[in-house]
Every structure is written in C-alpha cells, then in structure tokens.
Amino acid sequence: MKVAPIAHALKARGIDSVLVHTGQHYDPQMSDTFFKQLCLSKPDFSLDVGSATHAVQTARVMERFEPVLLETRPDWVVVVGDVNSTLGVALVVSKRREELACGLAHVEAGLRSRDWRMPEEVNRVVTDQLSDLLLTPSRDARENLIREGAPDELICFVGNVMIDTVFAQRDAARAVGMSERLRLGDDYVVATLHRPSNVDDPATLSILLQSLTQVAEERPVVLPLHPRTRARVREFGLESLLDRVKVSEPLGYLEMLGLTDGASIVLTDSGGVQEETTALGIPCVTLREATERPVTITHGTNRLAPWPLTVEGVVAACRDAYARRRERSEPPEGWDGCAANRVVSALVETKPGARVRVNRPGSS
C-alpha cells in the first residue's frame, strides 16, 4: 500500500526504478493479492525471506539484498515503514553507500511510539539514523527527528503515501460490497489482531477475544483472522471465544478497505489501520499501550484502549467511540492523495550521498 503509489509516481515521471520484494509477508492472501489489486508490476527481484525470528529474518534480508544492490547500483534506495525488511535493507545500504554513491530514503520517517518493547520502534529509530533523506508523514515526526539529532536539511515533509492508495482505491473497494457479502448490515464493527504482544500471550489474547464477544452482543463483529492469530487461537485452545464473532480468512486490500470504510467502529492493533480509519473518518480503538501515530489521536478519530487491557476497558472504549461518532472530517495535512508525488520530487531534488554525521556528546 505504501510502495504502490511511489512506483506509479516514478513511472509517470519516466524515472527508472527497480522493485524488490523481500517476501517478509509470505502468505498469498497477504502479498500476491495486494500486488494484483494495487496494479503493481511483478517484482524485479524476489528475495523469498519468509517467516522467521527477527534476527534471522533481518539477516536473510541483508544477505539476499546486497547482491541486488551491487548489481543495480541505484542512485537511491527507498525503504518504507518499520518492518524487518526496512531495517535490513537500510543496514546494507549504509555500509555500501560511499562505495556506490547511493542514498537511502526512508518513507514514514520520524514516527515514534517511545515503546522500546516494540521491535518496530527499534527498526524505525535505527533506519532513521542511517538515512540520507527523511520523508515524514506528519509534522510531529520532524520534532522527533530533530530531538534525536537529525540534521534539518535531511528532513522533508511529504505526507502519508498509504493514504494515496486509500483514496485511489476507495471507489473500487466500495464496489466489492463486503458488508453485503458477509451479511453484516449497516451497523457493524471490524476488528484486526496480529501484533505479537497481543496474540502470543494466552491471557492477553483471551481478554481481547472476550472483549470482541461482548461487543458482538450489541452489533456484529467481523474479524479477518491473521495467520499468526489463527495459529495462536488454536494453540491456546481459545476457539470457543470466537463463537459469536464472524471470522473470515485474511482479506485482500480492496476487500479490507471496503469493509473498514463501511464500519461503525474499528478495533485494531495495526498502525496502518489507525491511519486508514483517520483518513476515512471512522472511529477507531487502538488495542495498544501507545501509538507511533499520535496525529490519529489528536485528529479525533482514534483513541487508545485503557491500559492494561481488560474486557471492561475495551468494551467501554468501544461504546465511547460509537457514541462520539461524527460527520467525517477532512484528513490531516498531507493525507491528500498526493504524497507519492512529493516523495518523488524530494528524490529528484536531493543529491544522494553520504549522510552528514552528527557527533553526540561523548562520541568520537
């Protein structure tokens, strides 16, 4: 969802690009379908990294991406988001940048949860420290980067590229008619659960599934079940807690976007879904202690569930979100469907080269 608009913008300007698919998201429903629906061409390189521990996955990305970098010798390598692939590629580029005169650009730079228990926070911070061009999705991201010592001249506000895809695909997503297919009616709740801190602990997962059961007593709840979550539900013997919830297989991008767009409320532990609901004006309850996307909170569409998670707290947050629904408002600044064009402009206007090093107190 983040790469597609950038790839299309590069092509529209006649700029040669190479698409590398690491294969970190390996389930066909979570990967192949997205390529088709987002009109992305077949990747030029597929690394087939697959599922593994954080260390193994990052190492595989590094090992398999380095030959691609040496073969293609690009002016810029663009990485997006905060997954292990982002960090692995960033590390490779940072160690080869002077030899290849290659720049590293990070799309979604500067997002911070300040929760170092999240592997994504490590990936975000380290990638930003290594990048030559920091492309931020929201204004608060710049403040985070400056606080960490990033030179101001490396920071460029471009807006949210994922929202480019939301707006480009919204009509097609609505035409899929997912609420009708699932017989949900006009008043339903969408839930997504996949974060390891939520689904890998049996007590936490039980609380969340019990919460969905209670919410389902008031209006239908649909849960597209992530492969990781499905495996944990079976492992922990929690299948009975899904009896009142409408469970579906993982959905393609258009199906999920259409389902979200028609929802009364969304409950999620996904960063991307927080952004999509904000762009669409859908009330969202985030099932995490903190969010790296505070603009979704200040914009008024998103709220954090009370922490630590309890059934009562999640249900109360859901009811409050439902009661405070309002007319859809304009999305945040830069979430206008044109972010990818600004990304490409920044790449064209910035000369790739070695990152300016900033000495910190006590460093040499």
N, C-alpha and C positions, 0 to 999 in steps of 0.2 A: 504493500500500500504506500510505502514511503519512496521506494525506488522507482515505481512506475511513472509518476509524473515527471521525475527528473530525467528518466530515459527518454520520455516523449519530448520534453523541452529541448534536450540536447539534439535529438533528431530533427526537430523543427528548425533549429538554427544551423543545421548542416555540420555539426561537430561530431567527429568520430568518437565512438565510445565502445567499450568492451564490458559486457555484463558477466559477472562472476556470481554463480550461485553456490554457496558453501554447502548446502544440504543440511544445515543445522536443523531446520524444520523438515523432517523427512516423511511425515505421513502424507499420502497423496491428497487427502482432503484438506490438509493444512498447507499445501505447497503447490502441487500441479494445478489444482483448480484455480488458484489465485492467478497463476500465470495466464491461463486462458481468459478468465473474466476481466483481467486488467489489461488485456491486449499487449502483454509483454512478449517479446520475441524469445525464442529458445536461447538459453544462456550460451555464451561463447565458451565458457568453462564451467564445469560442474565438479565440485570438489568431493561430494558424497561423504561428508564428515559424519553424518548420522548422530545418533544419541550416545552419550557417554557422560562421565563426570565432567565437572567444569574444567579441571586440569587437562584431561585427555582431549576434550572437545577443542579447547583453545590451542593445544599443541598440534592437533591434526590440522586445524585451520592454518596455523603458521607454516607447518611443514608442506602443505599442499598449495598454499597461495604463493609462496616465494618463487617457485619456478614460473608461475603465471606472470608475476611482476617482472621478472628478469626477461621473459620472452616479449612482453608487450611494451615495457618501458614507457609508461604513460606520463603525461605532464602532471596529472592529478589522479589521486585515488580518493574516491568519495565513499565514506562509510556512513551508515545511518544507525540511529538508535543506540541501544545499550546491551546488545546480546553478546555472547562469547565470540561470535564471528567478528563483531565490530572491534573488539579488543585485539583479537588475534591478528587481523589484517593491519591494525594500527601499529602493533609492535614490529611487524615485518617491515612496513614502510619506513618507520622511524630509524631502523638500523641500516637501511639501504638508500635513504633519501639523498645524501650528499653524493654518493656514487652515481645515482641515476638522475640527479637534479629533479626529483619528483616531490610534489607536495601532497600533504594529507589534509583533506577537508572533512570535518565532522558535522553532519546534519543532525540537528537536535542537541547541539552543544549547550552546556550550562545548566541542564536540568539537574536538580539535586533534591533527594529525599532526606539527606543527612542521617540516613539509617544504614550503617555500615554492615548490618546483618544481611542486607540485600546484595547478592552478587552483582546485580545490575548497577548498583551505586559504585562499586569498585570499577566496573567496566567504563562507566561514564567519566569518572574523575581521571582515570589513567589515560583514556583516549583523548580527553581534552588537553591534558598536559603534553601530549605528543603531537597535537595537530598544528598545522600551519594556518588553517583557516577555520574559524569557529562560527558556524552558521546557526544562529539561535532562533527558536520558535516563538519565544515570548520575551518581553522586555526585562522581566525579573532575572532571566538567565544571564544577562550581561553582568548584573551585580554579583552573581555567584562567581563568575569567571574572574572579574577584577579582584574580588576578595582573595582568590587563590593565586593571584599574581600573573594572570594572563595579560599580555600587552593589549592595550585598547585597539591598536591598529589591526589585530588579528580577528577582532570580533565584528560580525556583520549580522544584523537582524534581518531575517528573511521571512519569518512567519512559519506556519505549520504545513509542511508538504503533504502530510497524511490527509489533511482536510481538502487539499486539491482533489484527491481521489474520491473523498466522500461526496463532494459537490458534483464531480464529473459523472459519478455512477449512481447518484440518488434516484433519478427517474427510472433507470433500469432496475434498480433494487426494488423500488415500489411495485414495478410491473410484475415481479416474480410472485407477489401475493402470498408471502409466507404465513401471515396470520390466518388467511383463509385455508391454506393447505393444512395447517395444524389445528384448525377449528378453535382458534383462541378467542374470537370475538374482537371487540373494540377496546377492551379494558384488561390488559394483561401485563405481566412482569417478565422481564428477561433477566436471567442470571448467568454469569460465567465464573468458573472457578478453575484455576490452573496453577497458581503460584505455589511452589514447594512448601513455603512456610504455612500455607493454609491446608494443603491436601496431603502432605506427607506425615502429618501428625494426626493420629486417630481421634484424639479428643477435640482438636480444632475442627477437623472435617465433620465430626459428628454434630458439633454445635451449629455449623453452617448449614448442614442438611436439615437439621431440626428446624432451623430458622426458616428455610425455604418451605418446609412442610406447613408451618404456621401461617406464613404469608399466603400460601396456596389455599388456605381456608377462606380468604377474603376475595381473591381473584386468581385466575390461572397463572401458574408459573411455568415457564419453559426454560429448560437447562440443556443447551447443546453441550454434550459431555466430552471434554478434552480427553485424549487417550491416557494421559497421566492420571487424571482424576478417576476415570473409569477403572483403571488398574488398582488404584488405592481403595476405592469403594469395595471392590471385590476382596482385596487383601485383608481389609479390616472388618469384613462381614457387615457392611452398612447398607446393603441393597434395600432393606425394608424401609429405610428412611427416604427412599425415592418414590414410594408408592403413590403419593399424592401429587408428585411433580411430573410434568410432561417432559420426558427425557428424549433428546434427539441425538443423532450422530453429529460429529463436527460438521459445521456448515461452510459452504463456500462464501466468498466475500460478499457477493450480491445478496445471497440468502440472509446472511447475518446482518448486513446493513439494513435491509428491508425490515427484518424483524425488530431491530433496535429502533428504527425510525417510527414504527407504529406503536411502540411500547408506552405504557403509562409511567413506568419506572424501570430502571435497570440497577441490578446489584452485581458488582464485579470486583475482581482483584487485578484487573488488567489496566495498564497505563493507557494503552491505545483506546480502549472503550471509554475511559474517562474523557478523552479528547473528543471522540466521536459524539458522545452524548452532549457535550458542551456546544459543539458546532450545530447540532440538531435541535438544541433546546430541550432535551429530555432530562428529567430529574434522575440523578444517579447517586447511589450509595456505594462508597468505596470500602471494601472489606479489608482494610489495611490500617496499620497504625499511623502511617504517614504517606504523603504523596509527593513525588518529584514534580508534579504539575499543579502548583498552587493556584495558577490562574483559573483552573477549573473550579476551585473553591470560591475565590474572590468574585468570579463571574456570576456565581449564584446557582449554578446548575448542579454542582457536585457537593457532597458532604461526606465526611469520614464517619464510619460507624463507631460508636463508643468503644473505647479500648480499656481493658482486654475484651475480646469478643464474648458476648453472651447471647443466648437466644432472645432474651428480653430486649437487650440493647439493639440487636439487628432489626427485630420486628418493629421496635419503636422508631428507629431511624427511617425505616421503610414507610411507616404510616405518616411520619412527619414530612418526608419528601413528597408523598402523594398529596397531602393536604396543602402543600405550598406550591403545587403546580401553578404555572402562569403561562401567559402567552409567550410564544417563542420569541426570544430576543436576538439581536444581532450578535454574531460570534465575536470573540476577542480580536484585537488588532492583528492584522497579518494572517488571519484564518479566513482568507477570502477567495481561495481557489487559484491564486497566482504565485504562491510561494516558490514553486519549482522554477519559474522564470527568473525570480530574484536569485535563486541558488546559482543558476547558470550564468547570470550576469556577474555575480561575485567571482565565479571561477574565471571567467573571461578577463575580468578587470584586475585580477590579482596575479602577480608573478609568483609561480611556485618556487620554493627554495627552502633552505634550512631555516628551521624555526628559530626565532630570537630567543636566546636563553636568558632566563631571569634568575639572578643569584638571590637566594634567600639568606636571611641572617644565619650565620653558622655554616653556610655551604661554601664549597670551594669551586 
